[in-house]
């Protein structure tokens, strides 16, 4: 592998083609790798398409709190070309399973109105939908984000979290991410509220990365796309831009990880435009996990 960063043992790739032949399956993050919330990254989509053309399988794995139908619509809207991926699993898909396990227990939802599709899809898939109630009447809480995610911060939810803790309510986080960039704008995610609730002693269930259920579902979909072929986890690569979720999740699940440095950590690692090698070295030294390789952006 070529490296332009002799200051660290982690290879800095010039292109995914340098390692692509080592893998049969790619589990690729979406936001920060495939698109930035406003437009798709053409080179990243082309790289995934090249991998598929050579016989590889691509499953997109995202902490989006909604089930995959609206996310597929979003990918089309952002111009992600056909042929970029084989299938997709979202944190919302896993959240459906968590809700279904609780039957008709009443639930309080925290999140923007658009995320109520989560419950519509649950009803379509199972024929059952738990009643949505006020916080004081709930048996548990499902959080897909902040109500006003463009303006609010976790500090706006102090009273709500205190009431939840006093009632002893479980908190299902449909998106473990703390923040996301929409273009150049930063927005808080459900994971930020989950973190704040845990700090108060509340019990949290996380649906997406870095937790195992979403990776297990991704490999189920990869097997479906490769019928009759046994998948060797040593030939599975996760690609992502967040150390806390993407890289941590891959390492914990036992698969290789390719770290895209210009995504969520771009302010730390790309203070100008190019990767700051000294900042990257320190960033890796401060982390307790190590990716297999890194590259500024996903390109072939």
ZIPE-V224282 format. One record per residue. RES is the residue in one letter. BURIAL is 1 if it has 9 or more other ideal C-beta (glycine too) atoms within 8 Angstrom, else 0. D_FIRST is the distance of its C-alpha to the first C-alpha in whole Angstrom. Layout:
res=(RES & RES)
burial=(BURIAL & BURIAL)
d_first=(D_FIRST & D_FIRST)
//
This chain:
res=(X & X & X & X & X & X & X & X & X & X & X & X & X & X & X & X & X & X & X & X & X & X & X & X & X & X & X & X & X & X & X & X & X & X & X & X & X & X & X & X & X & X & X & X & X & X & X & X & X & X & X & X & X & X & X & X & X & X & X & X & X & X & X & X & X & X & X & X & X & X & X & X & X & X & X & X & X & X & X & X & X & X & X & X & X & X & X & X & X & X & X & X & X & X & X & X & X & X & X & X & X & X & X & X & X & X & X & X & X & X & X & X & X & X & X & X & X & X & X & X & X & X & X & X & X & X & X & X & X & X & X & X & X & X & X & X & X & X & X & X & X & X & X & X & X & X & X & X & X & X & X & X & X & X & X & X & X & X & X & X & X & X & X & X & X & X & X & X & X & X & X & X & X & X & X & X & X & X & X & X & X & X & X & X & X & X & X & X & X & X & X & X & X & X & X & X & X & X & X & X & X & X & X & X & X & X & X & X & X & X & X & X & X & X & X & X & X & X & X & X & X & X & X & X & X & X & X & X & X & X & X & X & X & X & X & X & X & X & X & X & X & X & X & X & X & X & X & X & X & X & X & X & X & X & X & X & X & X & X & X & X & X & X & X & X & X & X & X & X & X & X & X & X & X & X & X & X & X & X & X & X & X & X & X & X & X & X & X & X & X & X & X & X & X & X & X & X & X & X & X)
burial=(0 & 0 & 0 & 0 & 1 & 0 & 0 & 1 & 0 & 1 & 1 & 1 & 1 & 0 & 1 & 1 & 0 & 1 & 1 & 1 & 0 & 0 & 1 & 1 & 1 & 1 & 1 & 1 & 1 & 1 & 1 & 1 & 1 & 1 & 1 & 1 & 0 & 0 & 0 & 1 & 1 & 0 & 1 & 1 & 1 & 1 & 1 & 1 & 1 & 1 & 1 & 1 & 0 & 0 & 0 & 1 & 1 & 1 & 1 & 1 & 1 & 1 & 1 & 1 & 1 & 1 & 1 & 1 & 0 & 1 & 1 & 1 & 0 & 0 & 1 & 0 & 0 & 1 & 0 & 1 & 0 & 0 & 0 & 1 & 1 & 1 & 1 & 1 & 1 & 1 & 1 & 1 & 1 & 1 & 1 & 1 & 1 & 1 & 1 & 1 & 0 & 1 & 0 & 0 & 0 & 1 & 1 & 1 & 1 & 1 & 1 & 1 & 0 & 0 & 1 & 0 & 1 & 1 & 1 & 1 & 1 & 1 & 1 & 0 & 0 & 0 & 0 & 1 & 0 & 1 & 0 & 0 & 1 & 0 & 1 & 0 & 0 & 1 & 0 & 1 & 1 & 1 & 1 & 1 & 1 & 1 & 0 & 0 & 1 & 0 & 0 & 1 & 0 & 1 & 0 & 0 & 1 & 0 & 0 & 1 & 1 & 1 & 1 & 1 & 1 & 0 & 1 & 0 & 1 & 0 & 1 & 1 & 1 & 1 & 1 & 1 & 1 & 0 & 1 & 1 & 1 & 1 & 0 & 0 & 0 & 0 & 1 & 1 & 1 & 1 & 1 & 1 & 1 & 1 & 1 & 1 & 1 & 1 & 0 & 1 & 0 & 1 & 0 & 1 & 1 & 1 & 1 & 1 & 1 & 1 & 1 & 0 & 1 & 1 & 1 & 0 & 1 & 1 & 1 & 0 & 1 & 1 & 1 & 0 & 1 & 1 & 0 & 0 & 0 & 0 & 1 & 0 & 0 & 0 & 1 & 1 & 1 & 1 & 1 & 1 & 1 & 1 & 1 & 0 & 1 & 1 & 1 & 1 & 1 & 1 & 1 & 0 & 1 & 0 & 1 & 1 & 1 & 1 & 1 & 1 & 1 & 1 & 1 & 1 & 1 & 1 & 0 & 0 & 1 & 1 & 0 & 0 & 0 & 0 & 1 & 1 & 1 & 0 & 1 & 1 & 1 & 0 & 1 & 1 & 0 & 0 & 1 & 0 & 0 & 0 & 1 & 0 & 1 & 1 & 1 & 1 & 1 & 1 & 1 & 0)
d_first=(0 & 4 & 6 & 10 & 12 & 12 & 15 & 13 & 11 & 10 & 7 & 8 & 7 & 9 & 10 & 10 & 10 & 6 & 8 & 11 & 12 & 12 & 15 & 18 & 19 & 19 & 21 & 21 & 23 & 25 & 26 & 24 & 21 & 23 & 26 & 28 & 31 & 33 & 30 & 27 & 24 & 24 & 20 & 19 & 22 & 21 & 17 & 19 & 21 & 19 & 17 & 21 & 22 & 19 & 21 & 20 & 22 & 22 & 25 & 25 & 26 & 28 & 30 & 33 & 36 & 38 & 37 & 35 & 38 & 38 & 34 & 34 & 37 & 35 & 32 & 34 & 36 & 33 & 32 & 29 & 29 & 30 & 27 & 25 & 25 & 27 & 29 & 29 & 30 & 32 & 33 & 36 & 36 & 36 & 39 & 41 & 41 & 42 & 45 & 46 & 46 & 48 & 51 & 53 & 53 & 54 & 51 & 50 & 47 & 46 & 44 & 44 & 47 & 44 & 43 & 46 & 44 & 43 & 46 & 47 & 45 & 45 & 49 & 48 & 46 & 48 & 52 & 52 & 51 & 52 & 54 & 53 & 55 & 56 & 54 & 57 & 57 & 54 & 53 & 49 & 47 & 44 & 42 & 40 & 40 & 42 & 45 & 45 & 41 & 41 & 44 & 44 & 42 & 42 & 45 & 47 & 47 & 49 & 52 & 51 & 48 & 51 & 53 & 51 & 50 & 54 & 54 & 52 & 50 & 46 & 44 & 41 & 38 & 37 & 34 & 33 & 31 & 33 & 32 & 31 & 31 & 33 & 32 & 32 & 35 & 34 & 36 & 36 & 36 & 38 & 35 & 37 & 40 & 39 & 38 & 41 & 43 & 41 & 42 & 46 & 46 & 45 & 44 & 41 & 39 & 36 & 35 & 31 & 28 & 27 & 30 & 29 & 32 & 30 & 27 & 29 & 31 & 28 & 27 & 30 & 30 & 27 & 29 & 31 & 29 & 28 & 31 & 32 & 28 & 27 & 24 & 22 & 21 & 18 & 17 & 18 & 16 & 18 & 17 & 19 & 20 & 23 & 22 & 25 & 25 & 22 & 20 & 23 & 24 & 21 & 20 & 24 & 24 & 21 & 19 & 15 & 15 & 13 & 15 & 16 & 17 & 20 & 22 & 25 & 23 & 23 & 26 & 25 & 21 & 22 & 26 & 26 & 23 & 20 & 18 & 20 & 17 & 20 & 21 & 18 & 18 & 22 & 21 & 19 & 21 & 24 & 23 & 23 & 20 & 17 & 14 & 11 & 9 & 11 & 12 & 15 & 16 & 16 & 15 & 14)
//
